[in-house]
């Protein structure tokens, strides 16, 4: 399975200083997955916040749309 990053995702990951290792961990073993409108929000707890990676699966590829952190842990993991 190949992971493809959109230009938007690469810009946001860089701006938000999210390590690619964290993105990969969140894709491979999320704490929760929310599926909406053909896309998945993979959610993983990190320290005092959560990392959300928005992606879609296309054939054998994973397309990363964006990634961000949130301090609203209860919202995403409850």
N, CA, C and O atoms as a Maestro MAE file, in Angstrom:
{
 s_m_m2io_version
 :::
 2.0.0
}

f_m_ct {
 s_m_title
 :::
 protein
 m_atom[312] {
  # First column is atom index #
  i_m_mmod_type
  r_m_x_coord
  r_m_y_coord
  r_m_z_coord
  i_m_residue_number
  s_m_chain_name
  s_m_pdb_residue_name
  s_m_pdb_atom_name
  i_m_atomic_number
  :::
  1 25 0.841 -1.177 0.000 1 A "UNK " " N  " 7
  2 3 0.000 0.000 0.000 1 A "UNK " " CA " 6
  3 2 0.887 1.241 0.000 1 A "UNK " " C  " 6
  4 15 1.828 1.347 0.786 1 A "UNK " " O  " 8
  5 25 0.579 2.161 -0.878 2 A "UNK " " N  " 7
  6 3 1.375 3.371 -1.038 2 A "UNK " " CA " 6
  7 2 0.641 4.552 -0.404 2 A "UNK " " C  " 6
  8 15 -0.575 4.683 -0.544 2 A "UNK " " O  " 8
  9 25 1.387 5.410 0.295 3 A "UNK " " N  " 7
  10 3 0.804 6.608 0.893 3 A "UNK " " CA " 6
  11 2 1.173 7.804 0.015 3 A "UNK " " C  " 6
  12 15 2.346 8.060 -0.259 3 A "UNK " " O  " 8
  13 25 0.136 8.529 -0.419 4 A "UNK " " N  " 7
  14 3 0.322 9.699 -1.268 4 A "UNK " " CA " 6
  15 2 -0.187 10.915 -0.507 4 A "UNK " " C  " 6
  16 15 -1.294 10.899 0.031 4 A "UNK " " O  " 8
  17 25 0.619 11.964 -0.464 5 A "UNK " " N  " 7
  18 3 0.249 13.199 0.218 5 A "UNK " " CA " 6
  19 2 -0.162 14.250 -0.809 5 A "UNK " " C  " 6
  20 15 0.556 14.486 -1.780 5 A "UNK " " O  " 8
  21 25 -1.320 14.884 -0.595 6 A "UNK " " N  " 7
  22 3 -1.708 15.988 -1.458 6 A "UNK " " CA " 6
  23 2 -0.806 17.183 -1.144 6 A "UNK " " C  " 6
  24 15 -0.164 17.224 -0.095 6 A "UNK " " O  " 8
  25 25 -0.762 18.142 -2.047 7 A "UNK " " N  " 7
  26 3 0.027 19.360 -1.798 7 A "UNK " " CA " 6
  27 2 -0.489 20.064 -0.551 7 A "UNK " " C  " 6
  28 15 0.293 20.572 0.253 7 A "UNK " " O  " 8
  29 25 -1.810 20.091 -0.392 8 A "UNK " " N  " 7
  30 3 -2.402 20.709 0.793 8 A "UNK " " CA " 6
  31 2 -1.899 20.034 2.069 8 A "UNK " " C  " 6
  32 15 -1.515 20.703 3.029 8 A "UNK " " O  " 8
  33 25 -1.905 18.705 2.064 9 A "UNK " " N  " 7
  34 3 -1.455 17.957 3.241 9 A "UNK " " CA " 6
  35 2 0.003 18.271 3.552 9 A "UNK " " C  " 6
  36 15 0.349 18.507 4.710 9 A "UNK " " O  " 8
  37 25 0.855 18.278 2.540 10 A "UNK " " N  " 7
  38 3 2.274 18.558 2.767 10 A "UNK " " CA " 6
  39 2 2.483 19.954 3.334 10 A "UNK " " C  " 6
  40 15 3.318 20.148 4.218 10 A "UNK " " O  " 8
  41 25 1.732 20.926 2.832 11 A "UNK " " N  " 7
  42 3 1.846 22.300 3.346 11 A "UNK " " CA " 6
  43 2 1.409 22.374 4.801 11 A "UNK " " C  " 6
  44 15 2.087 22.978 5.632 11 A "UNK " " O  " 8
  45 25 0.280 21.762 5.102 12 A "UNK " " N  " 7
  46 3 -0.238 21.820 6.476 12 A "UNK " " CA " 6
  47 2 0.644 21.053 7.452 12 A "UNK " " C  " 6
  48 15 0.863 21.510 8.574 12 A "UNK " " O  " 8
  49 25 1.147 19.909 7.047 13 A "UNK " " N  " 7
  50 3 2.039 19.126 7.919 13 A "UNK " " CA " 6
  51 2 3.291 19.934 8.246 13 A "UNK " " C  " 6
  52 15 3.752 19.945 9.387 13 A "UNK " " O  " 8
  53 25 3.830 20.604 7.244 14 A "UNK " " N  " 7
  54 3 5.013 21.437 7.457 14 A "UNK " " CA " 6
  55 2 4.677 22.625 8.364 14 A "UNK " " C  " 6
  56 15 5.407 22.893 9.317 14 A "UNK " " O  " 8
  57 25 3.585 23.337 8.081 15 A "UNK " " N  " 7
  58 3 3.178 24.495 8.881 15 A "UNK " " CA " 6
  59 2 2.934 24.110 10.334 15 A "UNK " " C  " 6
  60 15 3.289 24.850 11.252 15 A "UNK " " O  " 8
  61 25 2.332 22.959 10.532 16 A "UNK " " N  " 7
  62 3 1.951 22.531 11.882 16 A "UNK " " CA " 6
  63 2 3.041 21.720 12.573 16 A "UNK " " C  " 6
  64 15 2.874 21.270 13.706 16 A "UNK " " O  " 8
  65 25 4.151 21.543 11.878 17 A "UNK " " N  " 7
  66 3 5.321 20.842 12.427 17 A "UNK " " CA " 6
  67 2 4.949 19.468 12.986 17 A "UNK " " C  " 6
  68 15 5.297 19.126 14.116 17 A "UNK " " O  " 8
  69 25 4.239 18.695 12.177 18 A "UNK " " N  " 7
  70 3 3.845 17.339 12.568 18 A "UNK " " CA " 6
  71 2 4.846 16.363 11.949 18 A "UNK " " C  " 6
  72 15 4.998 16.329 10.728 18 A "UNK " " O  " 8
  73 25 5.524 15.574 12.770 19 A "UNK " " N  " 7
  74 3 6.484 14.604 12.225 19 A "UNK " " CA " 6
  75 2 5.794 13.535 11.371 19 A "UNK " " C  " 6
  76 15 4.712 13.056 11.712 19 A "UNK " " O  " 8
  77 25 6.431 13.174 10.267 20 A "UNK " " N  " 7
  78 3 5.863 12.153 9.386 20 A "UNK " " CA " 6
  79 2 5.739 10.812 10.101 20 A "UNK " " C  " 6
  80 15 4.882 10.002 9.748 20 A "UNK " " O  " 8
  81 25 6.579 10.568 11.095 21 A "UNK " " N  " 7
  82 3 6.471 9.321 11.863 21 A "UNK " " CA " 6
  83 2 5.127 9.267 12.580 21 A "UNK " " C  " 6
  84 15 4.504 8.207 12.659 21 A "UNK " " O  " 8
  85 25 4.673 10.426 13.110 22 A "UNK " " N  " 7
  86 3 3.375 10.470 13.790 22 A "UNK " " CA " 6
  87 2 2.233 10.241 12.804 22 A "UNK " " C  " 6
  88 15 1.256 9.563 13.123 22 A "UNK " " O  " 8
  89 25 2.361 10.809 11.608 23 A "UNK " " N  " 7
  90 3 1.340 10.613 10.574 23 A "UNK " " CA " 6
  91 2 1.229 9.120 10.250 23 A "UNK " " C  " 6
  92 15 0.129 8.571 10.184 23 A "UNK " " O  " 8
  93 25 2.362 8.481 10.052 24 A "UNK " " N  " 7
  94 3 2.388 7.058 9.722 24 A "UNK " " CA " 6
  95 2 1.781 6.209 10.842 24 A "UNK " " C  " 6
  96 15 1.012 5.288 10.569 24 A "UNK " " O  " 8
  97 25 2.122 6.513 12.104 25 A "UNK " " N  " 7
  98 3 1.556 5.779 13.239 25 A "UNK " " CA " 6
  99 2 0.042 5.926 13.283 25 A "UNK " " C  " 6
  100 15 -0.683 4.968 13.548 25 A "UNK " " O  " 8
  101 25 -0.422 7.152 13.017 26 A "UNK " " N  " 7
  102 3 -1.861 7.410 13.051 26 A "UNK " " CA " 6
  103 2 -2.585 6.670 11.930 26 A "UNK " " C  " 6
  104 15 -3.724 6.241 12.112 26 A "UNK " " O  " 8
  105 25 -1.948 6.517 10.790 27 A "UNK " " N  " 7
  106 3 -2.550 5.774 9.684 27 A "UNK " " CA " 6
  107 2 -2.573 4.284 9.997 27 A "UNK " " C  " 6
  108 15 -3.577 3.613 9.755 27 A "UNK " " O  " 8
  109 25 -1.477 3.766 10.531 28 A "UNK " " N  " 7
  110 3 -1.349 2.328 10.769 28 A "UNK " " CA " 6
  111 2 -2.107 1.826 11.984 28 A "UNK " " C  " 6
  112 15 -2.673 0.734 11.949 28 A "UNK " " O  " 8
  113 25 -2.128 2.606 13.061 29 A "UNK " " N  " 7
  114 3 -2.815 2.129 14.272 29 A "UNK " " CA " 6
  115 2 -3.505 3.277 15.010 29 A "UNK " " C  " 6
  116 15 -3.046 3.717 16.064 29 A "UNK " " O  " 8
  117 25 -4.606 3.749 14.445 30 A "UNK " " N  " 7
  118 3 -5.338 4.835 15.091 30 A "UNK " " CA " 6
  119 2 -6.090 4.349 16.323 30 A "UNK " " C  " 6
  120 15 -6.411 3.166 16.446 30 A "UNK " " O  " 8
  121 25 -6.364 5.274 17.228 31 A "UNK " " N  " 7
  122 3 -7.186 4.950 18.389 31 A "UNK " " CA " 6
  123 2 -8.658 4.900 18.019 31 A "UNK " " C  " 6
  124 15 -9.449 4.205 18.655 31 A "UNK " " O  " 8
  125 25 -9.015 5.652 16.972 32 A "UNK " " N  " 7
  126 3 -10.408 5.700 16.518 32 A "UNK " " CA " 6
  127 2 -10.413 6.093 15.043 32 A "UNK " " C  " 6
  128 15 -9.538 6.830 14.588 32 A "UNK " " O  " 8
  129 25 -11.392 5.604 14.307 33 A "UNK " " N  " 7
  130 3 -11.577 5.974 12.906 33 A "UNK " " CA " 6
  131 2 -13.017 6.422 12.720 33 A "UNK " " C  " 6
  132 15 -13.951 5.706 13.081 33 A "UNK " " O  " 8
  133 25 -13.190 7.608 12.155 34 A "UNK " " N  " 7
  134 3 -14.524 8.121 11.828 34 A "UNK " " CA " 6
  135 2 -14.603 8.188 10.305 34 A "UNK " " C  " 6
  136 15 -13.787 8.846 9.661 34 A "UNK " " O  " 8
  137 25 -15.593 7.503 9.739 35 A "UNK " " N  " 7
  138 3 -15.757 7.492 8.286 35 A "UNK " " CA " 6
  139 2 -16.928 8.405 7.927 35 A "UNK " " C  " 6
  140 15 -18.046 8.214 8.405 35 A "UNK " " O  " 8
  141 25 -16.656 9.406 7.073 36 A "UNK " " N  " 7
  142 3 -17.675 10.351 6.619 36 A "UNK " " CA " 6
  143 2 -17.424 10.700 5.161 36 A "UNK " " C  " 6
  144 15 -16.293 10.990 4.772 36 A "UNK " " O  " 8
  145 25 -18.458 10.672 4.372 37 A "UNK " " N  " 7
  146 3 -18.388 11.135 2.982 37 A "UNK " " CA " 6
  147 2 -17.252 10.493 2.193 37 A "UNK " " C  " 6
  148 15 -16.596 11.163 1.395 37 A "UNK " " O  " 8
  149 25 -17.014 9.204 2.411 38 A "UNK " " N  " 7
  150 3 -15.983 8.494 1.670 38 A "UNK " " CA " 6
  151 2 -14.556 8.761 2.145 38 A "UNK " " C  " 6
  152 15 -13.599 8.289 1.531 38 A "UNK " " O  " 8
  153 25 -14.412 9.509 3.224 39 A "UNK " " N  " 7
  154 3 -13.088 9.779 3.785 39 A "UNK " " CA " 6
  155 2 -13.042 9.273 5.217 39 A "UNK " " C  " 6
  156 15 -14.073 9.102 5.868 39 A "UNK " " O  " 8
  157 25 -11.831 9.037 5.691 40 A "UNK " " N  " 7
  158 3 -11.630 8.584 7.071 40 A "UNK " " CA " 6
  159 2 -10.872 9.632 7.851 40 A "UNK " " C  " 6
  160 15 -9.954 10.270 7.336 40 A "UNK " " O  " 8
  161 25 -11.268 9.804 9.104 41 A "UNK " " N  " 7
  162 3 -10.490 10.597 10.045 41 A "UNK " " CA " 6
  163 2 -9.854 9.589 10.985 41 A "UNK " " C  " 6
  164 15 -10.534 8.991 11.818 41 A "UNK " " O  " 8
  165 25 -8.556 9.403 10.851 42 A "UNK " " N  " 7
  166 3 -7.828 8.527 11.770 42 A "UNK " " CA " 6
  167 2 -7.373 9.386 12.927 42 A "UNK " " C  " 6
  168 15 -6.757 10.433 12.726 42 A "UNK " " O  " 8
  169 25 -7.673 8.949 14.139 43 A "UNK " " N  " 7
  170 3 -7.412 9.757 15.329 43 A "UNK " " CA " 6
  171 2 -6.531 8.969 16.284 43 A "UNK " " C  " 6
  172 15 -6.765 7.791 16.556 43 A "UNK " " O  " 8
  173 25 -5.505 9.661 16.787 44 A "UNK " " N  " 7
  174 3 -4.558 9.027 17.703 44 A "UNK " " CA " 6
  175 2 -4.205 10.011 18.816 44 A "UNK " " C  " 6
  176 15 -3.942 11.186 18.560 44 A "UNK " " O  " 8
  177 25 -4.200 9.517 20.052 45 A "UNK " " N  " 7
  178 3 -3.825 10.371 21.189 45 A "UNK " " CA " 6
  179 2 -2.315 10.536 21.226 45 A "UNK " " C  " 6
  180 15 -1.571 9.563 21.099 45 A "UNK " " O  " 8
  181 25 -1.866 11.779 21.400 46 A "UNK " " N  " 7
  182 3 -0.443 12.079 21.555 46 A "UNK " " CA " 6
  183 2 -0.300 13.085 22.680 46 A "UNK " " C  " 6
  184 15 -0.821 14.196 22.594 46 A "UNK " " O  " 8
  185 25 0.400 12.703 23.729 47 A "UNK " " N  " 7
  186 3 0.580 13.579 24.895 47 A "UNK " " CA " 6
  187 2 -0.764 14.102 25.378 47 A "UNK " " C  " 6
  188 15 -1.632 13.311 25.748 47 A "UNK " " O  " 8
  189 25 -0.957 15.437 25.382 48 A "UNK " " N  " 7
  190 3 -2.203 16.022 25.899 48 A "UNK " " CA " 6
  191 2 -3.186 16.389 24.804 48 A "UNK " " C  " 6
  192 15 -4.154 17.106 25.058 48 A "UNK " " O  " 8
  193 25 -2.953 15.908 23.589 49 A "UNK " " N  " 7
  194 3 -3.869 16.241 22.507 49 A "UNK " " CA " 6
  195 2 -4.070 15.030 21.597 49 A "UNK " " C  " 6
  196 15 -3.616 13.927 21.899 49 A "UNK " " O  " 8
  197 25 -4.760 15.259 20.477 50 A "UNK " " N  " 7
  198 3 -4.971 14.197 19.504 50 A "UNK " " CA " 6
  199 2 -4.455 14.656 18.148 50 A "UNK " " C  " 6
  200 15 -4.462 15.845 17.828 50 A "UNK " " O  " 8
  201 25 -4.012 13.694 17.369 51 A "UNK " " N  " 7
  202 3 -3.608 13.938 15.993 51 A "UNK " " CA " 6
  203 2 -4.708 13.362 15.111 51 A "UNK " " C  " 6
  204 15 -5.117 12.213 15.277 51 A "UNK " " O  " 8
  205 25 -5.179 14.178 14.171 52 A "UNK " " N  " 7
  206 3 -6.208 13.740 13.237 52 A "UNK " " CA " 6
  207 2 -5.608 13.760 11.837 52 A "UNK " " C  " 6
  208 15 -5.093 14.785 11.391 52 A "UNK " " O  " 8
  209 25 -5.674 12.628 11.148 53 A "UNK " " N  " 7
  210 3 -5.210 12.525 9.764 53 A "UNK " " CA " 6
  211 2 -6.434 12.194 8.915 53 A "UNK " " C  " 6
  212 15 -7.070 11.156 9.097 53 A "UNK " " O  " 8
  213 25 -6.753 13.090 7.989 54 A "UNK " " N  " 7
  214 3 -7.890 12.894 7.098 54 A "UNK " " CA " 6
  215 2 -7.369 12.265 5.814 54 A "UNK " " C  " 6
  216 15 -6.453 12.788 5.181 54 A "UNK " " O  " 8
  217 25 -7.968 11.130 5.435 55 A "UNK " " N  " 7
  218 3 -7.471 10.404 4.267 55 A "UNK " " CA " 6
  219 2 -8.608 9.713 3.534 55 A "UNK " " C  " 6
  220 15 -9.722 9.586 4.043 55 A "UNK " " O  " 8
  221 25 -8.296 9.275 2.332 56 A "UNK " " N  " 7
  222 3 -9.229 8.422 1.590 56 A "UNK " " CA " 6
  223 2 -8.426 7.298 0.962 56 A "UNK " " C  " 6
  224 15 -7.244 7.452 0.651 56 A "UNK " " O  " 8
  225 25 -9.078 6.186 0.785 57 A "UNK " " N  " 7
  226 3 -8.436 5.030 0.156 57 A "UNK " " CA " 6
  227 2 -8.891 4.956 -1.289 57 A "UNK " " C  " 6
  228 15 -10.077 5.068 -1.600 57 A "UNK " " O  " 8
  229 25 -7.918 4.766 -2.155 58 A "UNK " " N  " 7
  230 3 -8.197 4.697 -3.580 58 A "UNK " " CA " 6
  231 2 -7.381 3.548 -4.153 58 A "UNK " " C  " 6
  232 15 -6.153 3.627 -4.211 58 A "UNK " " O  " 8
  233 25 -8.046 2.491 -4.574 59 A "UNK " " N  " 7
  234 3 -7.373 1.277 -5.030 59 A "UNK " " CA " 6
  235 2 -6.453 0.792 -3.913 59 A "UNK " " C  " 6
  236 15 -6.916 0.536 -2.802 59 A "UNK " " O  " 8
  237 25 -5.156 0.664 -4.192 60 A "UNK " " N  " 7
  238 3 -4.203 0.225 -3.171 60 A "UNK " " CA " 6
  239 2 -3.441 1.396 -2.556 60 A "UNK " " C  " 6
  240 15 -2.393 1.204 -1.939 60 A "UNK " " O  " 8
  241 25 -3.966 2.602 -2.724 61 A "UNK " " N  " 7
  242 3 -3.284 3.795 -2.224 61 A "UNK " " CA " 6
  243 2 -4.058 4.443 -1.085 61 A "UNK " " C  " 6
  244 15 -5.281 4.336 -0.999 61 A "UNK " " O  " 8
  245 25 -3.316 5.115 -0.215 62 A "UNK " " N  " 7
  246 3 -3.906 5.959 0.819 62 A "UNK " " CA " 6
  247 2 -3.547 7.385 0.446 62 A "UNK " " C  " 6
  248 15 -2.370 7.723 0.325 62 A "UNK " " O  " 8
  249 25 -4.565 8.228 0.264 63 A "UNK " " N  " 7
  250 3 -4.357 9.620 -0.089 63 A "UNK " " CA " 6
  251 2 -4.566 10.456 1.170 63 A "UNK " " C  " 6
  252 15 -5.680 10.516 1.690 63 A "UNK " " O  " 8
  253 25 -3.513 11.099 1.667 64 A "UNK " " N  " 7
  254 3 -3.618 11.945 2.855 64 A "UNK " " CA " 6
  255 2 -4.064 13.330 2.402 64 A "UNK " " C  " 6
  256 15 -3.392 13.981 1.602 64 A "UNK " " O  " 8
  257 25 -5.211 13.772 2.927 65 A "UNK " " N  " 7
  258 3 -5.801 15.054 2.556 65 A "UNK " " CA " 6
  259 2 -5.254 16.175 3.431 65 A "UNK " " C  " 6
  260 15 -4.854 17.224 2.926 65 A "UNK " " O  " 8
  261 25 -5.236 15.955 4.733 66 A "UNK " " N  " 7
  262 3 -4.711 16.939 5.676 66 A "UNK " " CA " 6
  263 2 -4.430 16.261 7.007 66 A "UNK " " C  " 6
  264 15 -4.802 15.108 7.222 66 A "UNK " " O  " 8
  265 25 -3.771 16.989 7.896 67 A "UNK " " N  " 7
  266 3 -3.490 16.489 9.243 67 A "UNK " " CA " 6
  267 2 -3.433 17.685 10.182 67 A "UNK " " C  " 6
  268 15 -2.936 18.753 9.826 67 A "UNK " " O  " 8
  269 25 -3.951 17.484 11.388 68 A "UNK " " N  " 7
  270 3 -3.923 18.565 12.375 68 A "UNK " " CA " 6
  271 2 -4.004 17.982 13.777 68 A "UNK " " C  " 6
  272 15 -4.348 16.816 13.970 68 A "UNK " " O  " 8
  273 25 -3.679 18.821 14.744 69 A "UNK " " N  " 7
  274 3 -3.770 18.443 16.154 69 A "UNK " " CA " 6
  275 2 -4.935 19.190 16.789 69 A "UNK " " C  " 6
  276 15 -5.315 20.274 16.344 69 A "UNK " " O  " 8
  277 25 -5.489 18.597 17.826 70 A "UNK " " N  " 7
  278 3 -6.554 19.236 18.579 70 A "UNK " " CA " 6
  279 2 -6.374 18.925 20.060 70 A "UNK " " C  " 6
  280 15 -5.958 17.829 20.433 70 A "UNK " " O  " 8
  281 25 -6.694 19.905 20.891 71 A "UNK " " N  " 7
  282 3 -6.640 19.679 22.338 71 A "UNK " " CA " 6
  283 2 -7.968 19.122 22.848 71 A "UNK " " C  " 6
  284 15 -8.099 18.839 24.039 71 A "UNK " " O  " 8
  285 25 -8.941 18.964 21.975 72 A "UNK " " N  " 7
  286 3 -10.262 18.472 22.356 72 A "UNK " " CA " 6
  287 2 -10.308 16.942 22.330 72 A "UNK " " C  " 6
  288 15 -11.015 16.337 21.524 72 A "UNK " " O  " 8
  289 25 -9.545 16.344 23.223 73 A "UNK " " N  " 7
  290 3 -9.397 14.893 23.288 73 A "UNK " " CA " 6
  291 2 -10.747 14.203 23.478 73 A "UNK " " C  " 6
  292 15 -11.038 13.207 22.815 73 A "UNK " " O  " 8
  293 25 -11.575 14.738 24.389 74 A "UNK " " N  " 7
  294 3 -12.874 14.115 24.693 74 A "UNK " " CA " 6
  295 2 -13.759 14.069 23.451 74 A "UNK " " C  " 6
  296 15 -14.466 13.085 23.234 74 A "UNK " " O  " 8
  297 25 -13.730 15.118 22.637 75 A "UNK " " N  " 7
  298 3 -14.563 15.179 21.432 75 A "UNK " " CA " 6
  299 2 -14.223 14.038 20.482 75 A "UNK " " C  " 6
  300 15 -15.119 13.410 19.919 75 A "UNK " " O  " 8
  301 25 -12.944 13.771 20.303 76 A "UNK " " N  " 7
  302 3 -12.516 12.810 19.300 76 A "UNK " " CA " 6
  303 2 -12.392 11.371 19.803 76 A "UNK " " C  " 6
  304 15 -12.513 10.433 19.016 76 A "UNK " " O  " 8
  305 25 -12.153 11.188 21.097 77 A "UNK " " N  " 7
  306 3 -11.913 9.834 21.595 77 A "UNK " " CA " 6
  307 2 -12.988 9.306 22.542 77 A "UNK " " C  " 6
  308 15 -12.786 8.280 23.191 77 A "UNK " " O  " 8
  309 25 -14.114 9.985 22.628 78 A "UNK " " N  " 7
  310 3 -15.156 9.459 23.523 78 A "UNK " " CA " 6
  311 2 -16.292 8.847 22.739 78 A "UNK " " C  " 6
  312 15 -17.255 8.355 23.329 78 A "UNK " " O  " 8
  :::
 }
 m_bond[311] {
  # First column is bond index #
  i_m_from
  i_m_to
  i_m_order
  :::
  1 1 2 1
  2 2 3 1
  3 3 4 2
  4 3 5 1
  5 5 6 1
  6 6 7 1
  7 7 8 2
  8 7 9 1
  9 9 10 1
  10 10 11 1
  11 11 12 2
  12 11 13 1
  13 13 14 1
  14 14 15 1
  15 15 16 2
  16 15 17 1
  17 17 18 1
  18 18 19 1
  19 19 20 2
  20 19 21 1
  21 21 22 1
  22 22 23 1
  23 23 24 2
  24 23 25 1
  25 25 26 1
  26 26 27 1
  27 27 28 2
  28 27 29 1
  29 29 30 1
  30 30 31 1
  31 31 32 2
  32 31 33 1
  33 33 34 1
  34 34 35 1
  35 35 36 2
  36 35 37 1
  37 37 38 1
  38 38 39 1
  39 39 40 2
  40 39 41 1
  41 41 42 1
  42 42 43 1
  43 43 44 2
  44 43 45 1
  45 45 46 1
  46 46 47 1
  47 47 48 2
  48 47 49 1
  49 49 50 1
  50 50 51 1
  51 51 52 2
  52 51 53 1
  53 53 54 1
  54 54 55 1
  55 55 56 2
  56 55 57 1
  57 57 58 1
  58 58 59 1
  59 59 60 2
  60 59 61 1
  61 61 62 1
  62 62 63 1
  63 63 64 2
  64 63 65 1
  65 65 66 1
  66 66 67 1
  67 67 68 2
  68 67 69 1
  69 69 70 1
  70 70 71 1
  71 71 72 2
  72 71 73 1
  73 73 74 1
  74 74 75 1
  75 75 76 2
  76 75 77 1
  77 77 78 1
  78 78 79 1
  79 79 80 2
  80 79 81 1
  81 81 82 1
  82 82 83 1
  83 83 84 2
  84 83 85 1
  85 85 86 1
  86 86 87 1
  87 87 88 2
  88 87 89 1
  89 89 90 1
  90 90 91 1
  91 91 92 2
  92 91 93 1
  93 93 94 1
  94 94 95 1
  95 95 96 2
  96 95 97 1
  97 97 98 1
  98 98 99 1
  99 99 100 2
  100 99 101 1
  101 101 102 1
  102 102 103 1
  103 103 104 2
  104 103 105 1
  105 105 106 1
  106 106 107 1
  107 107 108 2
  108 107 109 1
  109 109 110 1
  110 110 111 1
  111 111 112 2
  112 111 113 1
  113 113 114 1
  114 114 115 1
  115 115 116 2
  116 115 117 1
  117 117 118 1
  118 118 119 1
  119 119 120 2
  120 119 121 1
  121 121 122 1
  122 122 123 1
  123 123 124 2
  124 123 125 1
  125 125 126 1
  126 126 127 1
  127 127 128 2
  128 127 129 1
  129 129 130 1
  130 130 131 1
  131 131 132 2
  132 131 133 1
  133 133 134 1
  134 134 135 1
  135 135 136 2
  136 135 137 1
  137 137 138 1
  138 138 139 1
  139 139 140 2
  140 139 141 1
  141 141 142 1
  142 142 143 1
  143 143 144 2
  144 143 145 1
  145 145 146 1
  146 146 147 1
  147 147 148 2
  148 147 149 1
  149 149 150 1
  150 150 151 1
  151 151 152 2
  152 151 153 1
  153 153 154 1
  154 154 155 1
  155 155 156 2
  156 155 157 1
  157 157 158 1
  158 158 159 1
  159 159 160 2
  160 159 161 1
  161 161 162 1
  162 162 163 1
  163 163 164 2
  164 163 165 1
  165 165 166 1
  166 166 167 1
  167 167 168 2
  168 167 169 1
  169 169 170 1
  170 170 171 1
  171 171 172 2
  172 171 173 1
  173 173 174 1
  174 174 175 1
  175 175 176 2
  176 175 177 1
  177 177 178 1
  178 178 179 1
  179 179 180 2
  180 179 181 1
  181 181 182 1
  182 182 183 1
  183 183 184 2
  184 183 185 1
  185 185 186 1
  186 186 187 1
  187 187 188 2
  188 187 189 1
  189 189 190 1
  190 190 191 1
  191 191 192 2
  192 191 193 1
  193 193 194 1
  194 194 195 1
  195 195 196 2
  196 195 197 1
  197 197 198 1
  198 198 199 1
  199 199 200 2
  200 199 201 1
  201 201 202 1
  202 202 203 1
  203 203 204 2
  204 203 205 1
  205 205 206 1
  206 206 207 1
  207 207 208 2
  208 207 209 1
  209 209 210 1
  210 210 211 1
  211 211 212 2
  212 211 213 1
  213 213 214 1
  214 214 215 1
  215 215 216 2
  216 215 217 1
  217 217 218 1
  218 218 219 1
  219 219 220 2
  220 219 221 1
  221 221 222 1
  222 222 223 1
  223 223 224 2
  224 223 225 1
  225 225 226 1
  226 226 227 1
  227 227 228 2
  228 227 229 1
  229 229 230 1
  230 230 231 1
  231 231 232 2
  232 231 233 1
  233 233 234 1
  234 234 235 1
  235 235 236 2
  236 235 237 1
  237 237 238 1
  238 238 239 1
  239 239 240 2
  240 239 241 1
  241 241 242 1
  242 242 243 1
  243 243 244 2
  244 243 245 1
  245 245 246 1
  246 246 247 1
  247 247 248 2
  248 247 249 1
  249 249 250 1
  250 250 251 1
  251 251 252 2
  252 251 253 1
  253 253 254 1
  254 254 255 1
  255 255 256 2
  256 255 257 1
  257 257 258 1
  258 258 259 1
  259 259 260 2
  260 259 261 1
  261 261 262 1
  262 262 263 1
  263 263 264 2
  264 263 265 1
  265 265 266 1
  266 266 267 1
  267 267 268 2
  268 267 269 1
  269 269 270 1
  270 270 271 1
  271 271 272 2
  272 271 273 1
  273 273 274 1
  274 274 275 1
  275 275 276 2
  276 275 277 1
  277 277 278 1
  278 278 279 1
  279 279 280 2
  280 279 281 1
  281 281 282 1
  282 282 283 1
  283 283 284 2
  284 283 285 1
  285 285 286 1
  286 286 287 1
  287 287 288 2
  288 287 289 1
  289 289 290 1
  290 290 291 1
  291 291 292 2
  292 291 293 1
  293 293 294 1
  294 294 295 1
  295 295 296 2
  296 295 297 1
  297 297 298 1
  298 298 299 1
  299 299 300 2
  300 299 301 1
  301 301 302 1
  302 302 303 1
  303 303 304 2
  304 303 305 1
  305 305 306 1
  306 306 307 1
  307 307 308 2
  308 307 309 1
  309 309 310 1
  310 310 311 1
  311 311 312 2
  :::
 }
}
